[in-house]
Structures are given as structure tokens and as C-alpha cells.
Amino acid sequence: MSMVEASNMVPDPLIDEVRAIRRAISEQFGNDIDRLCDYLQELERQHPERLVEPAATAEGQTPPSRRA
């Protein structure tokens, strides 16, 4: 996006809020995507009842299982 396009954009409070939350989460994990993923995987291990398994594929095959 060019500077001209960016300056012509109408502010959107919802987008601003989402971006602020994303920045806060990123900062919480030192801007390290691997640390964030490790944290999320640990939550999955602690709360397997909250996970939803993917549906079978169109061919009727069961999709690959989740990585641990």
C-alpha cells in the first residue's frame, strides 16, 4: 500500500482494536511466533475437550490427525 492510499483510508475503530490486541499478544511473547505457538499448543494439551476435530474430506477420507 502506498503512502497516498494509506492517507486516504477511513479510520475503522474495529480494525484499530484488532491491531492493538494483536500487538499486545505479540509483545506478550516477545514478538516470537514460536513462543506463541508453544503456548497455544500447551493450552490445547491442557484442554483437549475444547478442540474441534476437522470434518472428513469430500472424498470421505478422514483428515490427518493433529500435530502434538
Distance bins in CASP14 RR format, pairs under 12 A and 6 or more apart:
PFRMAT RR
TARGET T0000
AUTHOR 0000-0000-0000
RMODE 2
METHOD distances of the structure
MODEL  1
1 7 0 0 0 0 0 1 0 0 0 0 0
1 8 0 0 0 0 0 1 0 0 0 0 0
1 9 0 0 0 0 1 0 0 0 0 0 0
2 8 0 0 0 0 1 0 0 0 0 0 0
2 9 0 0 0 0 0 1 0 0 0 0 0
3 9 0 0 0 0 0 1 0 0 0 0 0
9 15 0 0 0 0 1 0 0 0 0 0 0
9 16 0 0 0 0 0 1 0 0 0 0 0
10 16 0 0 0 0 0 1 0 0 0 0 0
11 17 0 0 0 0 0 1 0 0 0 0 0
11 19 0 0 0 0 0 1 0 0 0 0 0
12 18 0 0 0 0 1 0 0 0 0 0 0
12 19 0 0 0 0 1 0 0 0 0 0 0
13 19 0 0 0 0 0 1 0 0 0 0 0
13 20 0 0 0 0 0 1 0 0 0 0 0
14 20 0 0 0 0 0 1 0 0 0 0 0
14 21 0 0 0 0 0 1 0 0 0 0 0
15 21 0 0 0 0 0 1 0 0 0 0 0
15 22 0 0 0 0 0 1 0 0 0 0 0
16 22 0 0 0 0 0 1 0 0 0 0 0
16 23 0 0 0 0 0 1 0 0 0 0 0
17 23 0 0 0 0 0 1 0 0 0 0 0
17 24 0 0 0 0 0 1 0 0 0 0 0
18 24 0 0 0 0 0 1 0 0 0 0 0
18 25 0 0 0 0 0 1 0 0 0 0 0
19 25 0 0 0 0 0 1 0 0 0 0 0
19 26 0 0 0 0 0 1 0 0 0 0 0
20 26 0 0 0 0 0 1 0 0 0 0 0
20 27 0 0 0 0 0 1 0 0 0 0 0
21 27 0 0 0 0 0 1 0 0 0 0 0
21 28 0 0 0 0 0 1 0 0 0 0 0
22 28 0 0 0 0 0 1 0 0 0 0 0
22 29 0 0 0 0 0 1 0 0 0 0 0
22 31 0 0 0 0 0 1 0 0 0 0 0
22 33 0 0 0 0 0 1 0 0 0 0 0
22 36 0 0 0 0 0 1 0 0 0 0 0
23 29 0 0 0 0 0 1 0 0 0 0 0
23 30 0 0 0 0 0 1 0 0 0 0 0
23 31 0 0 0 0 1 0 0 0 0 0 0
24 30 0 0 0 0 0 1 0 0 0 0 0
24 31 0 0 0 0 0 1 0 0 0 0 0
24 36 0 0 0 0 0 1 0 0 0 0 0
25 31 0 0 0 0 1 0 0 0 0 0 0
25 32 0 0 0 0 0 1 0 0 0 0 0
25 33 0 0 0 0 0 1 0 0 0 0 0
25 35 0 0 0 0 0 1 0 0 0 0 0
25 36 1 0 0 1 0 0 0 0 0 0 0
25 39 0 0 0 0 1 0 0 0 0 0 0
25 40 0 0 0 0 0 1 0 0 0 0 0
26 32 0 0 0 0 1 0 0 0 0 0 0
26 33 0 0 0 0 1 0 0 0 0 0 0
26 35 0 0 0 0 0 1 0 0 0 0 0
26 36 1 0 0 1 0 0 0 0 0 0 0
27 35 0 0 0 0 0 1 0 0 0 0 0
27 36 0 0 0 0 0 1 0 0 0 0 0
28 35 0 0 0 0 1 0 0 0 0 0 0
28 36 0 0 0 0 1 0 0 0 0 0 0
28 39 0 0 0 0 1 0 0 0 0 0 0
29 35 1 0 1 0 0 0 0 0 0 0 0
29 36 1 0 1 0 0 0 0 0 0 0 0
29 37 0 0 0 0 1 0 0 0 0 0 0
29 38 0 0 0 0 1 0 0 0 0 0 0
29 39 1 0 0 1 0 0 0 0 0 0 0
29 40 0 0 0 0 1 0 0 0 0 0 0
30 36 0 0 0 0 1 0 0 0 0 0 0
30 39 0 0 0 0 0 1 0 0 0 0 0
32 38 0 0 0 0 1 0 0 0 0 0 0
32 39 0 0 0 0 0 1 0 0 0 0 0
33 39 0 0 0 0 0 1 0 0 0 0 0
33 40 0 0 0 0 0 1 0 0 0 0 0
34 40 0 0 0 0 0 1 0 0 0 0 0
34 41 0 0 0 0 0 1 0 0 0 0 0
35 41 0 0 0 0 0 1 0 0 0 0 0
35 42 0 0 0 0 0 1 0 0 0 0 0
36 42 0 0 0 0 0 1 0 0 0 0 0
36 43 0 0 0 0 0 1 0 0 0 0 0
37 43 0 0 0 0 0 1 0 0 0 0 0
37 44 0 0 0 0 0 1 0 0 0 0 0
37 67 0 0 0 0 0 1 0 0 0 0 0
38 44 0 0 0 0 0 1 0 0 0 0 0
38 45 0 0 0 0 0 1 0 0 0 0 0
38 68 0 0 0 0 0 1 0 0 0 0 0
39 45 0 0 0 0 0 1 0 0 0 0 0
39 46 0 0 0 0 0 1 0 0 0 0 0
40 46 0 0 0 0 0 1 0 0 0 0 0
40 47 0 0 0 0 0 1 0 0 0 0 0
40 50 0 0 0 0 0 1 0 0 0 0 0
40 51 0 0 0 0 0 1 0 0 0 0 0
40 67 0 0 0 0 0 1 0 0 0 0 0
41 47 0 0 0 0 0 1 0 0 0 0 0
41 48 0 0 0 0 0 1 0 0 0 0 0
41 51 0 0 0 0 0 1 0 0 0 0 0
41 66 0 0 0 0 1 0 0 0 0 0 0
41 67 0 0 0 0 1 0 0 0 0 0 0
41 68 1 0 0 1 0 0 0 0 0 0 0
42 48 0 0 0 0 0 1 0 0 0 0 0
42 68 0 0 0 0 0 1 0 0 0 0 0
43 49 0 0 0 0 0 1 0 0 0 0 0
43 50 0 0 0 0 1 0 0 0 0 0 0
43 51 0 0 0 0 1 0 0 0 0 0 0
44 50 1 0 0 1 0 0 0 0 0 0 0
44 51 1 0 0 1 0 0 0 0 0 0 0
44 52 0 0 0 0 0 1 0 0 0 0 0
44 66 1 0 0 1 0 0 0 0 0 0 0
44 67 0 0 0 0 1 0 0 0 0 0 0
44 68 0 0 0 0 1 0 0 0 0 0 0
45 51 0 0 0 0 1 0 0 0 0 0 0
45 66 0 0 0 0 0 1 0 0 0 0 0
45 67 0 0 0 0 0 1 0 0 0 0 0
45 68 1 0 0 1 0 0 0 0 0 0 0
48 66 0 0 0 0 1 0 0 0 0 0 0
48 68 0 0 0 0 0 1 0 0 0 0 0
51 65 0 0 0 0 0 1 0 0 0 0 0
51 66 1 0 0 1 0 0 0 0 0 0 0
51 68 0 0 0 0 0 1 0 0 0 0 0
52 66 0 0 0 0 0 1 0 0 0 0 0
53 62 0 0 0 0 1 0 0 0 0 0 0
53 63 0 0 0 0 1 0 0 0 0 0 0
53 64 0 0 0 0 0 1 0 0 0 0 0
53 65 0 0 0 0 1 0 0 0 0 0 0
53 66 1 0 0 1 0 0 0 0 0 0 0
54 61 0 0 0 0 0 1 0 0 0 0 0
54 62 0 0 0 0 1 0 0 0 0 0 0
54 63 1 0 1 0 0 0 0 0 0 0 0
54 64 0 0 0 0 1 0 0 0 0 0 0
54 65 0 0 0 0 1 0 0 0 0 0 0
54 66 0 0 0 0 1 0 0 0 0 0 0
55 61 0 0 0 0 0 1 0 0 0 0 0
55 62 0 0 0 0 1 0 0 0 0 0 0
55 63 1 0 0 1 0 0 0 0 0 0 0
56 62 1 0 1 0 0 0 0 0 0 0 0
56 63 1 0 0 1 0 0 0 0 0 0 0
56 64 0 0 0 0 0 1 0 0 0 0 0
57 63 1 0 1 0 0 0 0 0 0 0 0
57 64 0 0 0 0 1 0 0 0 0 0 0
END
